[in-house]
């Protein structure tokens, strides 16, 4: 609806409303005036009728009464006149009445005729109000006609006036719509001297300005489009080069968003590593298949990285993600980065060949270390090999029917554990692993609590001697077949040496003057029969150095301190071999890592020492480290948790009594089991060998200061 029509419609409605109110007020007032006039006429007429007819009736001039009544009956407003002589008589003496009038629109007036105080009669007159209605109707008709004429005149005048003002506005509206739609060709030419004319000139100026700018923009767009096309072509060439580089980089590049779906763009190597058609596939399923735990952790870390406040935090979170994965039987190196478009980019590198090469190099290094160790200490190798072979032949003889299966298991465990330590000393790792597995099987058997016969069957099933096969094969390949059969020792009958020793001792008794010479001869004989204690202990410093290096720890080089003239009796050999567990515990549990030692204000390098001497026919062997020491409270907790004692009993025990629990085979001070330590058997085997020699041990330990073991062995009964 146009504004002009709206204004006209509004004016007409307003006019109707105003005229309706005015007409209502006029009619109400007019009707009131007519009614007042009628009532005044009724009063006057009634008074005239009373005065004239009272005298006529008193004089009995009835004809004059009739003439008078007829005269008044002819009045336009009187529709009925009735005269009754008696006030109580309901029958009329005279009555004049019009036909077909509306009795509901009449006013009744009764007038008493009294003359000289004599009641003569009464006149009842009926006046109609229809004439008032007719007069009002004529007035309404005139008013309506006048209203229509006035409204038409006003509307016509208003239309002419509005047409003069709205036409320029309409023209401007059409032109502004054309300008808004981009049509700037038509001129704005509205002839007017008022504000509309000023507005028209402004529109024309705006149209011309917009047209010039549009032309300029079109020119710039063409130039820009040309530049964009040129740049796009250059970018396409660069993108193609980058894509070719990525596809030939032997690395996979892909990205994904918070939905963990692989984006459209990825390098060809990704398909070689993860499979074909990677678009919109779940990256977690590609990397972890159906491992729900790994998928959950991966998604949780990625979401945390997305939600982190800064780049450093997100980088730290991404560093928690797996850096290497085995996917489709390939070793894949993974690198993660958050890109600028809030996505994670993964760089995948196939390192399978590198891994194989590294494993091969490590294996060769282990073999070289084993070969060098065996060649430099061949006597130890021969003794360990022959000792293990003898144990394998007689392994079932250690299962004594008279002893309980638990004690037999402890004996076997101690022997097997000793040999594992000796082979580890020679870096025969394959042998160590197989013996470690046998230990595990024996422990499982102990938990089932079978009988001695079952234990014998289990031991026979191990084929113990085969544990060395792989390592012996490697030694033969590197050192030749004859190496295993050769020995640097001259074999002499031990009985002959014993006889020679007895003869020398007898000469000492009978020739006291020459004791010094005989003692020297006796010393040489003992050297043939037995090796010095220092010789047997000398293998441990090098072993500790190498073990600490493998544990990423560092210790000062050390030597065994003691007299070279102290020889080891045959029955001491097993005990000296078992000391490997004390040294290994010092390296594994005692000496701290570099960072831990620095945090405790210790030197970065740890210290391990070993010394021995003879006092009052007792051999003292002292092994010390400056490591973390033993935590007595932690040791108590382990004792209680293993049901080895109760809190009440421990409260009454001395520190030495509590420390002696570390020699119990059911207790370990380590939290984890490795091929180095952790089963609790090592120190137990040391104590068993010590008990066989009727020896004792003292332990001195201070937390974060170190631990000292002092073994006391009697040389003579």
HELIX and SHEET records of a PDB file:
HELIX    1   1 UNK A    3  UNK A   58  1                                  56    
HELIX    2   2 UNK A   62  UNK A   73  1                                  12    
HELIX    3   3 UNK A  103  UNK A  105  5                                   3    
HELIX    4   4 UNK A  130  UNK A  180  1                                  51    
HELIX    5   5 UNK A  195  UNK A  247  1                                  53    
HELIX    6   6 UNK A  268  UNK A  274  1                                   7    
HELIX    7   7 UNK A  283  UNK A  288  1                                   6    
HELIX    8   8 UNK A  292  UNK A  307  1                                  16    
HELIX    9   9 UNK A  311  UNK A  318  1                                   8    
HELIX   10  10 UNK A  352  UNK A  376  1                                  25    
HELIX   11  11 UNK A  378  UNK A  393  1                                  16    
HELIX   12  12 UNK A  395  UNK A  398  5                                   4    
HELIX   13  13 UNK A  405  UNK A  425  1                                  21    
HELIX   14  14 UNK A  429  UNK A  448  1                                  20    
HELIX   15  15 UNK A  452  UNK A  462  1                                  11    
HELIX   16  16 UNK A  464  UNK A  468  5                                   5    
HELIX   17  17 UNK A  469  UNK A  479  1                                  11    
HELIX   18  18 UNK A  481  UNK A  484  5                                   4    
HELIX   19  19 UNK A  494  UNK A  510  1                                  17    
HELIX   20  20 UNK A  512  UNK A  514  5                                   3    
HELIX   21  21 UNK A  515  UNK A  529  1                                  15    
HELIX   22  22 UNK A  533  UNK A  537  1                                   5    
HELIX   23  23 UNK A  539  UNK A  550  1                                  12    
HELIX   24  24 UNK A  570  UNK A  572  5                                   3    
HELIX   25  25 UNK A  573  UNK A  578  1                                   6    
HELIX   26  26 UNK A  580  UNK A  585  1                                   6    
HELIX   27  27 UNK A  586  UNK A  590  3                                   5    
HELIX   28  28 UNK A  594  UNK A  599  1                                   6    
HELIX   29  29 UNK A  632  UNK A  641  1                                  10    
HELIX   30  30 UNK A  647  UNK A  651  1                                   5    
HELIX   31  31 UNK A  655  UNK A  659  1                                   5    
HELIX   32  32 UNK A  660  UNK A  663  5                                   4    
HELIX   33  33 UNK A  682  UNK A  692  1                                  11    
SHEET    1   A 4 UNK A  94  UNK A  97  0                                        
SHEET    2   A 4 UNK A  78  UNK A  84 -1                                        
SHEET    3   A 4 UNK A 118  UNK A 128 -1                                        
SHEET    4   A 4 UNK A 106  UNK A 115 -1                                        
SHEET    1   B 4 UNK A 251  UNK A 256  0                                        
SHEET    2   B 4 UNK A 344  UNK A 350 -1                                        
SHEET    3   B 4 UNK A 330  UNK A 338 -1                                        
SHEET    4   B 4 UNK A 324  UNK A 327 -1                                        
SHEET    1   C 5 UNK A 560  UNK A 561  0                                        
SHEET    2   C 5 UNK A 608  UNK A 615  1                                        
SHEET    3   C 5 UNK A 618  UNK A 625 -1                                        
SHEET    4   C 5 UNK A 706  UNK A 714 -1                                        
SHEET    5   C 5 UNK A 696  UNK A 702 -1                                        
END                                                                             
